[in-house]
Amino acid sequence: MAAQEREAAAQVVRAAGSNTDGTDSSSSGGGGGILILIILLIIVLGIGFVVYTSYIPEEGDPLYDVLGEE
């Protein structure tokens, strides 16, 4: 009798965690968009770092006032 009650409780828990099409409700989500944004941010920061560290300011350059002399 107790085994049947445990099995019934397990079925209720499984039913509560699944959608009508049988998929797990925790597996569907919009996490892919955030991952793409994080990857793009890292790429942009990396490119900016390389450009900033490799740029040698010279008088007359538009960014000379901003970056100054080294």
ZIHU-V768449 format. One record per residue. SS is DSSP state (~ for helix, > for strand, _ for the rest). PSI is psi in whole degrees, 0 to 359 (NA if undefined). Layout:
SS;PSI / SS;PSI
This chain:
_;315 / ~;327 / ~;322 / ~;322 / ~;320 / ~;319 / ~;320 / ~;320 / ~;322 / ~;323 / ~;322 / ~;317 / ~;317 / ~;321 / ~;325 / ~;332 / _;7 / >;153 / _;182 / _;335 / _;4 / _;2 / _;156 / >;133 / _;335 / _;344 / _;338 / _;131 / _;176 / _;35 / ~;343 / ~;324 / ~;322 / ~;320 / ~;318 / ~;318 / ~;320 / ~;317 / ~;316 / ~;320 / ~;317 / ~;319 / ~;314 / ~;317 / ~;321 / ~;316 / ~;317 / ~;320 / ~;315 / ~;315 / ~;317 / ~;319 / ~;339 / ~;351 / _;126 / _;111 / _;139 / _;153 / _;137 / _;342 / _;146 / _;330 / _;5 / ~;320 / ~;327 / ~;312 / ~;331 / _;187 / _;155 / _;NA
